[in-house]
Amino acid sequence: MKTVGQIIKEKREAKGWSQNQLAKKIGVTHVTIGHWEKTQRFPNAISLMDLADVFECTIDELCGRDPTKITVKESKYEKYKQYFT
C-alpha cells in the first residue's frame, strides 16, 4: 500500500507541478509539501480537502483507500439491539 506522501507526489508529478506550485495552490509552503511527500508529516483535514480539490480526487484516494472496497460495518447497536428490545 502506498503512503499518503507517495500518492501526493505521484498526483503532483502527473499534473506537471513543482512542490512550490502545489504549495501556492493550497496555501502552504513548499517545505510542507516536501515533508508530506517524505512522510515526515501528515496533512491535516483542511489540507487533505484542499489536495483532493486540486487533484480532483477523493480524500479516500489520497489516503490509499480503494473506494470500491469500502463497506459500512454493522453498528454495535444494530448488532446487539435484539438484547435490548
C-alpha positions as CSV (number, residue, x, y, z in Angstrom):
1,M,0.0,0.0,0.0
2,K,1.3,3.4,-0.9
3,T,1.7,6.1,1.7
4,V,-0.2,9.4,1.5
5,G,3.1,11.1,0.7
6,Q,3.8,8.8,-2.3
7,I,0.3,9.4,-3.6
8,I,0.6,13.2,-3.2
9,K,3.9,13.1,-5.1
10,E,2.5,10.9,-7.9
11,K,-0.5,13.2,-8.3
12,R,1.6,16.3,-8.3
13,E,4.0,15.0,-10.8
14,A,1.1,13.7,-13.0
15,K,-0.1,17.4,-13.1
16,G,3.4,18.5,-14.0
17,W,3.6,20.8,-10.9
18,S,6.6,21.5,-8.7
19,Q,6.3,21.4,-5.0
20,N,6.3,25.2,-5.0
21,Q,3.4,25.3,-7.5
22,L,1.3,22.9,-5.5
23,A,2.1,24.7,-2.3
24,K,0.8,28.0,-3.7
25,K,-2.4,26.4,-4.9
26,I,-3.3,25.2,-1.4
27,G,-1.7,27.9,0.7
28,V,1.2,26.0,2.4
29,T,4.9,26.2,1.9
30,H,7.0,24.0,-0.4
31,V,8.8,22.7,2.7
32,T,5.4,21.4,3.9
33,I,4.8,19.6,0.6
34,G,8.3,18.1,0.9
35,H,7.6,16.9,4.5
36,W,4.3,15.2,3.3
37,E,5.9,13.6,0.3
38,K,8.8,12.2,2.5
39,T,6.2,11.0,5.1
40,Q,7.8,13.1,7.7
41,R,4.5,14.8,8.4
42,F,0.9,14.2,7.6
43,P,-1.6,16.7,6.1
44,N,-4.4,17.9,8.4
45,A,-8.0,17.6,7.4
46,I,-8.2,21.0,5.8
47,S,-5.1,20.3,3.7
48,L,-6.5,16.9,2.7
49,M,-9.6,18.6,1.4
50,D,-7.6,21.2,-0.5
51,L,-5.4,18.5,-2.0
52,A,-8.5,16.5,-3.1
53,D,-9.9,19.6,-4.7
54,V,-6.8,20.5,-6.7
55,F,-6.1,16.8,-7.7
56,E,-9.8,16.3,-8.4
57,C,-10.0,13.1,-6.4
58,T,-11.4,11.9,-3.0
59,I,-9.7,12.1,0.3
60,D,-10.0,8.3,0.4
61,E,-7.9,8.1,-2.8
62,L,-5.3,10.4,-1.2
63,C,-5.2,8.0,1.8
64,G,-4.8,5.0,-0.4
65,R,-8.2,3.6,0.1
66,D,-10.0,1.9,-2.8
67,P,-13.5,3.4,-2.9
68,T,-14.9,0.3,-4.5
69,K,-13.8,-1.8,-1.4
70,I,-15.3,0.4,1.3
71,T,-18.1,-1.2,3.2
72,V,-20.2,0.1,6.1
73,K,-19.9,-2.3,9.0
74,E,-23.0,-3.0,11.1
75,S,-23.2,-0.7,14.1
76,K,-22.8,-2.1,17.6
77,Y,-26.4,-1.0,18.2
78,E,-27.7,-3.0,15.3
79,K,-25.7,-6.0,16.3
80,Y,-26.9,-6.1,19.8
81,K,-30.4,-4.4,19.7
82,Q,-32.2,-7.7,20.0
83,Y,-31.0,-7.9,23.6
84,F,-32.4,-4.5,24.4
85,T,-35.9,-4.7,22.9
